Amino acid sequence: SILFFIQAQKNYNRIIKKGLKVKAHIVEVKRTLLIVNHLPEYIVEVFYNHPNDNKKVYTEFEYFGDVNKNTYLKKGKEIDILIDPQNPENIYFKNVI
């Protein structure tokens, strides 16, 4: 629905403008059955320590592309993510932040 899209866009804008950059550890990379524009979808499970209270937060994000060609997205690797200050499970990952 259009309301979901508007809310998702607000979340994205908030993370890009006010997100906190942290290091996340990749727990698992799982391929799904979905393919968009000839790119396979993967679910990347990560955890990070929240900078405010050092609590461990587990969450995940979708990645579209070939993880075999991406040296960052491997189990056990560390990546940079942006976390939503209002919702620590809401994160943003881009190859270069």
Order of alpha helices (4+ residues) and beta strands (2+ residues): alpha-beta-beta-beta-beta-beta
